[in-house]
């Protein structure tokens, strides 16, 4: 098997695994948002700074998960596209 063929196979494998991981993160994000919303509703209206901090932490984590899933989708598409061109 040539180096080019091995490269193509590796790129397709990375693409598939990145897509699968992105899907897993998307499912996690939905569950995370639900749990975060429940936490935020339970602490809503409280006046402590810690409550606001937790809310901000949960929001930031949710955004980071979303960005990671998007980055994996982009990586998956890029790897597949490159593999298909070589």
N, C-alpha and C positions, 0 to 999 in steps of 0.2 A: 504494500500500500504506500502510495506516495505521501510526501509531507503535506502537499496541498489537500489531499483527500482526508488525512488525519486532522488537519486544521479545520476543514469544513465540518467534519463530524464533531469535533470539540465545540465549535461555534454553535452548531445545532443543539448540542447537549446543554451548553450554557444557556442558550435561548429558552429551551424547554424548562429547565430548572428555575430560571429567573421568572418565567411566566407563572409557573406553579407557585413559587414563593410569593409573588405579587397577589395571586388569588387568595392564598392563605392569609396574607396581611389584610386584604380587603375584608375577608370574613371576620378576622380579629377586630378590625377597626369598627365594624358594625356593632359587635358585642361590647367593645370598649366604650363606644359612644353611648350605648344604652345604659351601661353601668355608671358611666360618668354623669349622665343626665339624672339618674336616680340619686347619686351622691349629691349633686348640686341642688336638687329639689329638696333634699333632706336638710341641707345646711343653708338654704335660701333664707334671707332675712336676718341672719345672725350678724353680729357686729364685730366679730373678732377678725383680726388680720390673718390668722391662720386659715380660716375658712376661705378667704379670698385667695390666699396662696395656693391652697389645694385646688381650687377651681382653675386658677391660672396654670398650674402644673398639669392638670388633666387636659386642659385645652391644648397646651403646647405638645404634650405627648400624642394626642390625637392627630395634630397637624404633622408631627414627625412621622407617624405611622403612614399617613396618607402620602407624604412626600417620598417615603421609602418605597411604597407600592408603585407610585408613579415612576420613580427612578428604575425600578426593576422592569417595568413594562417597556420603558424606553431602551434599556439595555437588551432586553429580549428581542425587541424589534430590530435594533441595530445589529446584533449578532446574526440574526436570521438573514437580514438584508445583505450583510457583507458575505456571509457564507454562500448565499444564492448567486452572488456576483463573481465569486472566484472559481 
